[in-house]
Amino acid sequence: MKVNTTTAPDSVVLPAGLGWWNVYFICKIGLYFQGVLDFHGLENFTFAACLLLPIRNYYGNLLRHLVAIPIALLLLHYDSYMPPLSRLLSQLDQLLAFEFSYLIELLSRFVSLKMVLAGIIAATLYYFSAKVLRVTSLVLLAIIACGISSLTVAPVSAPQVNTTQNTVLNNANDTSDSALNRYLDEFFQTEKTRITSFPNPQSIGAPFDILLLSVCSLGVDDMELAKLNNHPLLQKFDIVFDNFNSATSYSGPAVIRLSRASCGQAEHSTLYGAVQPECQLFHQLEELGYQKELILNHDGVFDSFLEKTQRYSGINSPPFPHTGLSAVQKDFSGAPIYSDAGMLNAWWKDRTESNADKVAVLYNTTSLHDGNRILNRAPIYGVPSYTQRGKILFDELATFLDQLEKSDRNIVVVLIPEHGAGLRGDKMQISGMRELPSPSITHIPVAVKLIGEGLQRSDAVHHISQQSSHQALSQLLANVFEQQVFDNKAFSAAQLSANLPQTAHVSQNEGSTVIGVNQQYFISLDQHSWTPYSSK
């Protein structure tokens, strides 16, 4: 930005061009053509025009440049695929709880060394080219060209989705705001009518425990990126959901949705409120004589996770104690995280000594959460860190399942992650950011294993390819009761999965909704207008 420091304050300063502001626009144009930024031509051209307007005195010109700096940052955010500032600011209290080292790591994901070097090169090229070229004129033409280009770029197609669901667009080619809003309204109206019926207590047969392994930050895409998708753990299950949608990308809502699996999918705005008892999975299990238990391998303090879980999920049991266990990780806020093997083995020892007829247990682990550090090891970051922690978790879970199989107790184990980690990131979110419930984050690996003395599966592992969500799990458990699997000492994985409800792809966080229709995903940030979700 050129400022004539020799001009008298009361004289007219005629602009010689955009000066160093050219570098700002050149960098944005470069990022636009790389697909990192969107580009709003009218807004950018207006901003450039304001920078070119003549100012009468030196101090006014200086003030213009100072005011332009925050405006430039806001315009940069507006051109990005980031969520609205209001959503980012609402998370400020949580950001302040992060350790400084984790904040630096997050900053490095926003501004990479490659981007800094590119900026330096752009500034250097401008410095020398400005001596012989009218750079401002070229930049203005480029702004106009980018603005026109952004208006003509075709929407980005998303991966194909299964659309055999209970809600469809009236016109398959109509993806207007009104059509998508109507689609969403009809989806939730239909979901309100869906309830899973469990058998009466007199007809449920032999007792068995239910263990829900609620894993934070484990998505199908994360497993593929970290090369965990061929781990032996995944070969141990009897029933596998290949197209399961977590419906959210945050932990608190994910656990509440799981706990309300006995009814159709609810709107996000209703999660932190009263709910009918028949929708609460743990209430229904309690009616069948189950004792409810809660285990966390963390303190549950961040974002009031423990408090919200006990208050809204129907699992008001005190968490299993960490007595005698040492922390093996520290999380992004510095809080301790305990060994998954240590927690599960301690609980299992307590369970084998308990007189309870049957228990329903929610085990929640944050071992894979972004920003965690393994204690007493050299710190590593990003995908290598996730891969290291993921292998440890998978190894420990596989060993624990082997231990359960050697016992004489009946138990149903469900691997049900809260959501993915967003490890890969996309155009709209950096790696590890889960503000938007993108398809890659909400597609989670869900699997079920039935364990009992002498229990045999009569067929192959059954893969469920249809679009599913939490209610399919409650129906699957109801089927285990109805078919009296543990009395018969045999079961068919296919028959257990024969009548599971399908659920269309609808995911929500506070302030954002993503739906999958007609082989595309669409996102709304204001509950009214929709745009294609740009993941590539």
Backbone torsions as a table, in degrees:
resi	resn	phi	psi	omega
1	MET	NA	116.7	-176.0
2	LYS	-88.2	126.4	176.6
3	VAL	-123.2	123.6	-178.0
4	ASN	-79.1	98.2	-175.4
5	THR	-79.0	-7.1	-179.3
6	THR	-96.7	-5.2	-178.0
7	THR	-81.0	138.8	177.9
8	ALA	-64.8	145.8	-176.1
9	PRO	-57.2	-27.6	-174.3
10	ASP	-98.8	7.6	180.0
11	SER	-95.5	163.6	180.0
12	VAL	-81.5	131.6	178.0
13	VAL	-103.6	108.8	178.1
14	LEU	-87.8	127.9	-175.4
15	PRO	-67.3	138.8	176.4
16	ALA	-94.0	7.1	-177.7
17	GLY	133.0	-170.5	-179.7
18	LEU	-77.2	-13.5	-179.6
19	GLY	60.1	-136.6	-176.8
20	TRP	-70.2	-11.5	173.5
21	TRP	-65.0	-19.8	175.0
22	ASN	-56.4	-37.6	-178.9
23	VAL	-63.0	-39.6	177.8
24	TYR	-57.1	-49.0	-177.8
25	PHE	-71.7	-37.1	178.5
26	ILE	-61.2	-43.8	179.6
27	CYS	-63.4	-43.0	179.7
28	LYS	-65.2	-40.1	179.0
29	ILE	-64.3	-40.3	176.9
30	GLY	-62.3	-43.3	178.5
31	LEU	-66.1	-33.3	177.9
32	TYR	-63.9	-45.6	-178.8
33	PHE	-71.8	-18.2	173.8
34	GLN	-85.3	-6.1	-180.0
35	GLY	82.8	8.8	-179.2
36	VAL	-81.2	-33.4	-178.9
37	LEU	-121.8	154.3	162.7
38	ASP	-84.7	176.7	179.1
39	PHE	-147.8	116.4	178.2
40	HIS	-95.5	101.3	-171.8
41	GLY	-61.2	-46.0	-176.8
42	LEU	-62.3	-46.4	-178.3
43	GLU	-65.7	-42.2	179.9
44	ASN	-68.0	-40.1	179.1
45	PHE	-66.6	-38.5	177.7
46	THR	-62.9	-41.9	178.9
47	PHE	-62.8	-43.4	178.8
48	ALA	-63.8	-39.8	-179.9
49	ALA	-63.9	-39.4	178.0
50	CYS	-64.1	-34.3	177.9
51	LEU	-70.4	-22.8	-178.2
52	LEU	-92.2	-12.9	-179.6
53	LEU	-62.1	136.6	179.2
54	PRO	-68.8	137.2	176.1
55	ILE	-114.2	139.2	-170.9
56	ARG	-70.9	-29.4	-176.3
57	ASN	-136.3	165.2	-175.8
58	TYR	-59.7	-46.1	-175.4
59	TYR	-68.3	-36.6	176.2
60	GLY	-64.5	-39.5	177.6
61	ASN	-65.1	-41.2	177.3
62	LEU	-63.6	-42.6	179.1
63	LEU	-62.0	-39.3	179.0
64	ARG	-57.8	-45.3	-178.9
65	HIS	-66.5	-36.4	178.2
66	LEU	-66.7	-42.2	178.2
67	VAL	-67.6	-32.3	-177.3
68	ALA	-66.5	-26.6	-176.5
69	ILE	-61.8	-54.3	177.8
70	PRO	-64.6	-32.6	177.5
71	ILE	-64.1	-40.4	178.6
72	ALA	-62.4	-38.8	178.7
73	LEU	-67.2	-41.2	177.8
74	LEU	-64.8	-39.9	178.6
75	LEU	-67.1	-36.5	176.5
76	LEU	-62.3	-43.6	176.9
77	HIS	-63.5	-40.4	179.8
78	TYR	-63.2	-36.1	178.5
79	ASP	-77.3	-17.8	-179.1
80	SER	-80.0	175.7	176.9
81	TYR	-98.5	17.9	-178.6
82	MET	-72.0	155.6	175.5
83	PRO	-63.3	163.6	178.8
84	PRO	-56.1	150.3	-179.7
85	LEU	-59.1	-32.9	-179.9
86	SER	-59.2	-37.8	178.6
87	ARG	-71.2	-38.6	179.2
88	LEU	-66.8	-41.8	-179.6
89	LEU	-67.6	-29.8	179.9
90	SER	-67.5	-19.3	178.7
91	GLN	-96.4	9.8	-174.3
92	LEU	-60.9	-38.8	-178.7
93	ASP	-63.7	-33.9	177.4
94	GLN	-73.3	-38.0	177.7
95	LEU	-61.1	-36.8	-179.5
96	LEU	-67.5	-17.5	178.6
97	ALA	-84.6	-10.4	-179.1
98	PHE	-72.5	147.9	172.5
99	GLU	-67.3	151.5	-177.1
100	PHE	-59.9	-39.2	-178.7
101	SER	-63.3	-35.1	179.0
102	TYR	-72.6	-36.4	176.5
103	LEU	-62.0	-40.1	177.8
104	ILE	-64.3	-39.8	178.2
105	GLU	-62.6	-42.7	178.5
106	LEU	-64.0	-40.9	178.9
107	LEU	-60.6	-38.6	-179.7
108	SER	-66.3	-23.7	177.3
109	ARG	-77.3	-32.8	176.6
110	PHE	-71.9	-47.6	-176.5
111	VAL	-121.8	99.2	-178.1
112	SER	-82.5	163.9	176.4
113	LEU	-60.7	-35.1	178.9
114	LYS	-62.2	-40.8	179.1
115	MET	-67.2	-39.6	179.3
116	VAL	-63.6	-44.5	179.3
117	LEU	-63.8	-39.0	178.1
118	ALA	-63.8	-38.1	177.8
119	GLY	-64.7	-40.4	178.4
120	ILE	-64.6	-41.7	178.6
121	ILE	-64.1	-42.2	179.2
122	ALA	-61.6	-41.6	179.7
123	ALA	-65.6	-39.7	179.7
124	THR	-65.7	-44.7	178.7
125	LEU	-62.5	-39.5	178.9
126	TYR	-64.1	-43.4	-176.7
127	TYR	-56.2	-44.0	-177.2
128	PHE	-82.7	-38.2	-178.5
129	SER	-70.2	-27.7	-179.3
130	ALA	-65.0	-18.2	-179.9
131	LYS	-75.8	-22.0	-175.3
132	VAL	-126.1	-12.8	-176.6
133	LEU	-122.9	154.8	171.2
134	ARG	-85.9	81.2	-172.8
135	VAL	-62.2	-39.1	-178.2
136	THR	-59.8	-42.5	179.3
137	SER	-61.8	-42.9	178.8
138	LEU	-65.0	-40.2	179.9
139	VAL	-65.2	-42.2	178.6
140	LEU	-61.8	-40.8	177.0
141	LEU	-64.4	-38.6	179.0
142	ALA	-66.4	-38.6	177.6
143	ILE	-60.5	-44.9	179.2
144	ILE	-63.6	-43.7	-179.3
145	ALA	-63.9	-41.9	179.6
146	CYS	-66.6	-38.4	178.5
147	GLY	-61.7	-42.8	178.2
148	ILE	-66.7	-41.0	-179.7
149	SER	-62.6	-41.3	-178.0
150	SER	-66.2	-24.6	179.6
151	LEU	-82.2	-17.7	-175.4
152	THR	-109.3	-2.5	-179.6
153	VAL	-70.8	132.6	179.9
154	ALA	-71.0	148.5	177.6
155	PRO	-59.2	147.7	-179.8
156	VAL	-81.2	126.2	179.0
157	SER	-78.0	145.1	178.3
158	ALA	-100.1	169.4	177.2
159	PRO	-58.3	153.4	-178.8
160	GLN	-64.4	139.7	179.1
161	VAL	-121.8	154.7	177.8
162	ASN	-77.7	117.2	-176.8
163	THR	-105.3	14.2	173.8
164	THR	-80.8	88.7	-169.4
165	GLN	-142.3	179.1	-174.4
166	ASN	-85.8	-2.2	179.9
167	THR	-135.6	132.9	179.8
168	VAL	-136.7	159.2	173.4
169	LEU	-72.3	139.1	177.6
170	ASN	-61.8	-37.9	176.8
171	ASN	-123.7	113.1	-173.4
172	ALA	-60.1	-24.2	-178.4
173	ASN	-94.0	-3.8	-177.2
174	ASP	-95.4	102.3	176.6
175	THR	-114.6	34.9	176.1
176	SER	-70.0	165.9	178.9
177	ASP	-57.0	-45.1	-177.4
178	SER	-64.7	-39.5	179.7
179	ALA	-66.5	-42.9	-179.7
180	LEU	-70.1	-36.3	175.8
181	ASN	-63.8	-41.7	178.5
182	ARG	-65.1	-41.0	176.9
183	TYR	-58.2	-45.6	-178.5
184	LEU	-66.3	-42.0	178.6
185	ASP	-61.1	-43.1	-180.0
186	GLU	-66.7	-35.9	177.5
187	PHE	-59.0	-51.2	-177.2
188	PHE	-69.0	-33.0	176.1
189	GLN	-63.5	-41.4	178.0
190	THR	-67.0	-41.9	-178.2
191	GLU	-62.1	-30.6	-179.8
192	LYS	-64.4	-19.9	-176.6
193	THR	-93.4	-2.0	-172.4
194	ARG	-100.8	122.7	179.7
195	ILE	-137.5	136.3	176.3
196	THR	-85.7	130.0	179.1
197	SER	-99.2	125.0	175.7
198	PHE	-97.9	151.6	179.6
199	PRO	-68.2	165.3	178.2
200	ASN	-74.4	157.6	-174.6
201	PRO	-58.4	-24.9	-175.7
202	GLN	-77.7	-11.9	-173.6
203	SER	-121.4	22.4	-175.1
204	ILE	-93.6	-7.4	173.4
205	GLY	78.0	-153.8	-175.4
206	ALA	-62.7	142.5	-179.1
207	PRO	-70.6	148.5	173.9
208	PHE	-151.3	150.2	177.6
209	ASP	-84.7	159.1	176.0
210	ILE	-127.1	122.4	-179.9
211	LEU	-120.1	115.4	177.6
212	LEU	-99.2	116.2	179.6
213	LEU	-92.5	95.3	-177.4
214	SER	-90.6	101.7	-174.3
215	VAL	-102.3	121.1	177.1
216	CYS	-75.4	135.9	170.9
217	SER	66.2	53.0	175.9
218	LEU	-136.2	102.3	177.9
219	GLY	-114.2	163.7	178.3
220	VAL	-60.3	-41.9	179.9
221	ASP	-65.7	-36.3	178.0
222	ASP	-63.6	-44.1	179.8
223	MET	-61.1	-40.7	-179.9
224	GLU	-66.3	-43.3	-178.5
225	LEU	-66.6	-36.8	-179.4
226	ALA	-89.1	4.0	178.5
227	LYS	57.5	43.2	176.5
228	LEU	-106.3	-2.2	-172.2
229	ASN	-72.2	-11.2	176.5
230	ASN	-109.2	17.3	180.0
231	HIS	-66.2	143.4	180.0
232	PRO	-55.2	-26.5	179.1
233	LEU	-54.3	-41.8	-173.7
234	LEU	-72.4	-11.8	178.4
235	GLN	-88.9	-3.8	-173.6
236	LYS	-90.0	-7.2	-173.0
237	PHE	-94.0	157.5	-178.0
238	ASP	-93.5	-33.6	-177.4
239	ILE	-131.0	130.9	-176.2
240	VAL	-127.8	129.7	174.8
241	PHE	-92.0	118.3	-178.0
242	ASP	-90.9	-12.9	-174.2
243	ASN	-140.5	57.1	-175.1
244	PHE	-98.5	129.5	-179.0
245	ASN	-106.2	122.2	-179.8
246	SER	-72.2	-17.5	176.5
247	ALA	70.9	2.7	177.4
248	THR	-162.1	165.2	177.9
249	SER	-122.2	16.8	178.1
250	TYR	-123.7	150.6	-171.1
251	SER	-66.9	-50.3	-177.6
252	GLY	-55.9	-55.2	177.9
253	PRO	-60.2	-33.7	-178.4
254	ALA	-63.7	-45.1	-179.5
255	VAL	-67.8	-37.7	177.8
256	ILE	-65.3	-42.0	178.1
257	ARG	-62.6	-41.2	176.6
258	LEU	-61.7	-43.6	-177.9
259	SER	-68.1	-19.0	178.6
260	ARG	-108.1	31.6	-175.0
261	ALA	-68.1	-14.3	-176.0
262	SER	-77.3	-6.9	174.9
263	CYS	-121.8	169.6	177.7
264	GLY	-63.9	170.0	-175.8
265	GLN	-65.4	130.5	-178.3
266	ALA	-99.4	158.4	174.6
267	GLU	-66.6	147.9	-179.1
268	HIS	-57.3	-38.0	-175.8
269	SER	-63.8	-14.6	-177.9
270	THR	-99.0	-4.7	-172.7
271	LEU	-65.4	-38.0	-176.9
272	TYR	-97.4	58.6	179.7
273	GLY	-156.9	-175.7	-178.1
274	ALA	-67.7	151.7	179.8
275	VAL	-145.2	150.7	179.4
276	GLN	-64.7	140.2	-179.7
277	PRO	-56.1	-33.6	-177.8
278	GLU	-68.9	-12.2	176.5
279	CYS	-87.0	-16.6	-175.5
280	GLN	-88.6	112.9	-177.9
281	LEU	-56.2	-45.1	-176.9
282	PHE	-70.9	-27.9	174.0
283	HIS	-67.3	-43.2	179.4
284	GLN	-63.9	-39.4	177.6
285	LEU	-67.0	-36.1	176.7
286	GLU	-62.6	-38.7	176.9
287	GLU	-63.1	-24.6	178.3
288	LEU	-91.8	10.3	174.7
289	GLY	95.3	13.0	-178.4
290	TYR	-85.5	142.3	171.2
291	GLN	-91.9	130.4	-176.7
292	LYS	-89.4	137.0	178.6
293	GLU	-137.2	150.8	-178.4
294	LEU	-132.0	129.9	178.7
295	ILE	-129.0	131.4	174.9
296	LEU	-126.2	140.8	173.6
297	ASN	-95.6	21.5	179.2
298	HIS	-145.9	176.9	-175.1
299	ASP	-84.2	-12.8	177.1
300	GLY	71.1	15.9	-176.3
301	VAL	-80.4	-42.3	-174.0
302	PHE	-59.3	129.8	-179.1
303	ASP	56.9	25.3	178.0
304	SER	54.1	39.7	-174.6
305	PHE	-59.6	-49.0	-178.3
306	LEU	-63.3	-45.9	-179.4
307	GLU	-59.6	-46.6	-178.8
308	LYS	-67.3	-37.5	179.1
309	THR	-63.0	-46.8	-179.8
310	GLN	-66.6	-32.2	-175.1
311	ARG	-82.0	-38.1	-170.1
312	TYR	-112.2	-10.7	-175.1
313	SER	-97.7	-10.9	-176.5
314	GLY	84.8	5.0	176.8
315	ILE	-108.0	80.6	-175.4
316	ASN	-90.2	15.4	179.5
317	SER	-71.9	147.9	173.7
318	PRO	-67.8	146.1	-178.2
319	PRO	-68.4	150.1	177.6
320	PHE	-60.2	134.5	-173.6
321	PRO	-70.2	153.9	176.2
322	HIS	-92.6	15.9	-174.7
323	THR	-55.3	127.9	176.3
324	GLY	81.6	0.2	-179.0
325	LEU	-104.8	143.7	178.1
326	SER	-103.3	147.0	178.0
327	ALA	-68.4	141.4	177.5
328	VAL	-112.8	-14.7	176.6
329	GLN	-139.8	165.2	164.8
330	LYS	-124.4	144.6	-176.0
331	ASP	-87.7	-173.8	-176.1
332	PHE	-62.1	-17.9	178.2
333	SER	-103.7	-0.6	-178.8
334	GLY	93.7	-0.9	-179.1
335	ALA	-75.8	152.4	-177.1
336	PRO	-75.6	147.2	172.9
337	ILE	-126.5	131.3	-173.0
338	TYR	-98.6	158.3	-177.6
339	SER	-59.8	133.7	175.9
340	ASP	-64.2	-43.2	178.1
341	ALA	-62.1	-43.0	-179.8
342	GLY	-62.3	-44.7	-179.5
343	MET	-65.4	-47.7	-176.0
344	LEU	-69.1	-38.8	178.4
345	ASN	-66.8	-39.4	177.7
346	ALA	-63.7	-42.7	178.2
347	TRP	-64.6	-43.6	-176.8
348	TRP	-63.9	-38.2	176.1
349	LYS	-62.1	-44.2	178.1
350	ASP	-64.2	-37.8	-178.4
351	ARG	-66.4	-42.0	-178.3
352	THR	-67.3	-20.4	178.5
353	GLU	-96.8	-1.9	-176.4
354	SER	-86.6	154.3	177.0
355	ASN	-96.3	1.3	-178.9
356	ALA	-62.4	135.0	-178.2
357	ASP	-66.4	-45.0	178.3
358	LYS	-156.5	146.3	-177.2
359	VAL	-130.5	148.6	172.6
360	ALA	-115.4	119.1	-169.2
361	VAL	-120.5	132.7	169.5
362	LEU	-106.8	115.5	175.6
363	TYR	-106.2	119.8	-178.7
364	ASN	-113.6	125.7	179.9
365	THR	-123.5	138.1	176.8
366	THR	-112.4	24.2	-176.9
367	SER	-61.6	-22.7	-177.4
368	LEU	-103.3	6.1	-176.5
369	HIS	-62.8	143.6	179.2
370	ASP	-58.8	137.4	176.8
371	GLY	91.4	-4.2	177.9
372	ASN	-68.9	152.1	177.0
373	ARG	-129.7	132.7	174.7
374	ILE	-75.7	129.6	-178.5
375	LEU	-71.6	148.8	175.5
376	ASN	63.3	25.6	173.4
377	ARG	-134.5	156.2	176.8
378	ALA	-62.1	132.7	-177.1
379	PRO	-67.5	135.4	172.4
380	ILE	-129.4	163.5	-170.3
381	TYR	-133.0	167.7	172.0
382	GLY	63.1	-142.1	-176.2
383	VAL	-60.9	-42.3	177.6
384	PRO	-58.0	-40.4	178.1
385	SER	-64.2	-45.6	-180.0
386	TYR	-62.1	-43.2	-179.8
387	THR	-61.0	-43.6	179.5
388	GLN	-62.0	-48.5	-178.8
389	ARG	-69.5	-33.9	178.7
390	GLY	-65.7	-41.0	179.2
391	LYS	-64.6	-40.1	177.9
392	ILE	-62.0	-46.9	-179.5
393	LEU	-61.5	-48.1	-178.1
394	PHE	-62.8	-41.5	177.9
395	ASP	-60.1	-44.7	-177.1
396	GLU	-69.1	-38.5	177.5
397	LEU	-67.2	-39.6	178.5
398	ALA	-62.8	-42.9	178.3
399	THR	-64.3	-39.0	179.8
400	PHE	-65.9	-40.0	177.1
401	LEU	-63.1	-39.0	175.8
402	ASP	-60.2	-39.6	179.4
403	GLN	-64.8	-41.5	179.0
404	LEU	-63.9	-38.4	-178.6
405	GLU	-66.8	-24.0	-179.9
406	LYS	-82.8	-10.6	-179.4
407	SER	-86.0	176.0	178.8
408	ASP	-107.2	20.4	-177.1
409	ARG	-100.0	150.5	175.6
410	ASN	-90.3	132.4	-178.8
411	ILE	-155.2	142.6	172.5
412	VAL	-109.0	122.0	-179.3
413	VAL	-108.9	129.2	-179.4
414	VAL	-121.1	118.1	171.2
415	LEU	-84.8	113.1	-175.6
416	ILE	-138.9	87.1	179.1
417	PRO	-59.7	153.5	175.9
418	GLU	-68.6	-45.4	-174.4
419	HIS	-176.0	172.6	176.4
420	GLY	-81.4	175.0	-179.7
421	ALA	-91.4	-13.6	-173.6
422	GLY	63.5	37.0	-171.3
423	LEU	-63.2	-35.7	-176.8
424	ARG	-78.9	-34.4	-174.4
425	GLY	72.7	170.2	176.8
426	ASP	-154.0	-168.2	-176.0
427	LYS	-63.1	-27.8	-173.1
428	MET	-98.7	-14.1	-179.2
429	GLN	-147.8	139.1	175.2
430	ILE	-73.2	166.0	176.9
431	SER	-55.3	130.7	178.4
432	GLY	89.2	-11.8	179.8
433	MET	-87.1	132.9	-175.9
434	ARG	-128.8	28.9	-179.5
435	GLU	-63.7	-35.7	179.1
436	LEU	-105.9	132.8	-178.7
437	PRO	-79.3	70.1	-175.9
438	SER	-68.0	157.4	-179.4
439	PRO	-57.7	-36.7	-178.9
440	SER	-69.6	-23.6	179.3
441	ILE	-86.6	-36.8	-175.4
442	THR	-87.7	-8.3	175.1
443	HIS	-83.0	105.9	-172.0
444	ILE	-117.7	152.4	177.7
445	PRO	-84.5	113.4	-179.1
446	VAL	-117.4	134.4	-177.2
447	ALA	-150.9	155.7	-174.9
448	VAL	-130.9	137.5	176.8
449	LYS	-130.5	133.2	177.4
450	LEU	-107.0	126.8	-175.9
451	ILE	-126.1	131.9	176.9
452	GLY	-168.2	152.8	-179.3
453	GLU	-62.8	119.2	179.0
454	GLY	78.7	3.3	-177.6
455	LEU	-74.4	131.9	-178.0
456	GLN	-125.7	140.0	172.4
457	ARG	-93.4	130.9	-173.0
458	SER	-88.1	-6.7	-177.3
459	ASP	-139.7	-173.1	-178.7
460	ALA	-76.3	168.4	172.6
461	VAL	-55.9	132.8	-176.6
462	HIS	-102.1	125.7	177.8
463	HIS	-102.3	129.4	179.6
464	ILE	-100.4	109.4	-174.9
465	SER	-90.5	-17.6	-176.8
466	GLN	-69.6	155.2	179.0
467	GLN	-64.2	121.7	-174.2
468	SER	-131.8	161.8	170.9
469	SER	-149.7	-160.4	-165.4
470	HIS	-60.4	-32.4	-177.5
471	GLN	-64.2	-27.6	177.1
472	ALA	-61.0	-33.1	178.7
473	LEU	-68.7	-43.9	179.8
474	SER	-63.3	-38.6	178.6
475	GLN	-67.5	-36.7	178.1
476	LEU	-63.1	-42.2	177.2
477	LEU	-64.7	-40.5	177.0
478	ALA	-60.6	-37.0	178.2
479	ASN	-65.4	-37.7	177.9
480	VAL	-60.7	-42.2	177.0
481	PHE	-63.8	-50.5	-173.4
482	GLU	-64.5	-36.7	-178.9
483	GLN	-86.4	-0.8	176.1
484	GLN	46.3	54.7	-175.3
485	VAL	-55.8	-43.3	-172.6
486	PHE	-81.3	-11.8	170.6
487	ASP	-81.6	-39.5	-176.7
488	ASN	-78.9	-16.9	-179.1
489	LYS	62.2	18.2	178.1
490	ALA	-156.9	154.1	178.3
491	PHE	-157.1	157.8	173.4
492	SER	-108.6	121.3	179.8
493	ALA	-61.5	-37.1	-180.0
494	ALA	-67.4	-41.9	180.0
495	GLN	-68.0	-37.1	177.3
496	LEU	-62.4	-27.3	-174.8
497	SER	-102.9	10.4	-169.1
498	ALA	-69.4	-31.7	-171.6
499	ASN	-117.7	28.6	-175.7
500	LEU	-73.8	137.4	-179.0
501	PRO	-70.9	144.7	172.8
502	GLN	-92.9	151.7	178.7
503	THR	-137.0	126.0	179.4
504	ALA	-60.9	157.5	-177.7
505	HIS	-78.4	100.9	173.9
506	VAL	-134.8	122.3	-179.3
507	SER	-127.3	142.8	-177.4
508	GLN	-142.8	142.0	160.8
509	ASN	-121.4	177.4	174.3
510	GLU	-65.2	118.1	176.7
511	GLY	88.6	2.8	179.3
512	SER	-150.0	142.1	178.5
513	THR	-137.0	135.2	176.3
514	VAL	-123.9	130.0	177.2
515	ILE	-125.9	151.2	177.4
516	GLY	-114.2	115.4	178.4
517	VAL	-142.2	144.5	173.5
518	ASN	51.1	44.4	176.7
519	GLN	62.9	22.5	173.8
520	GLN	-137.3	157.3	173.0
521	TYR	-111.4	140.9	179.6
522	PHE	-126.0	147.6	-179.2
523	ILE	-125.8	142.7	173.9
524	SER	-127.2	134.0	177.9
525	LEU	-110.0	-1.8	-179.1
526	ASP	-130.3	8.8	179.0
527	GLN	67.7	14.4	180.0
528	HIS	-135.8	-50.5	-175.3
529	SER	-101.7	149.1	-173.5
530	TRP	-129.0	145.9	173.3
531	THR	-137.2	153.6	175.3
532	PRO	-59.3	139.8	176.3
533	TYR	-78.0	115.5	-176.7
534	SER	-90.3	102.3	-176.8
535	SER	-100.4	-18.0	-176.1
536	LYS	-106.8	NA	NA
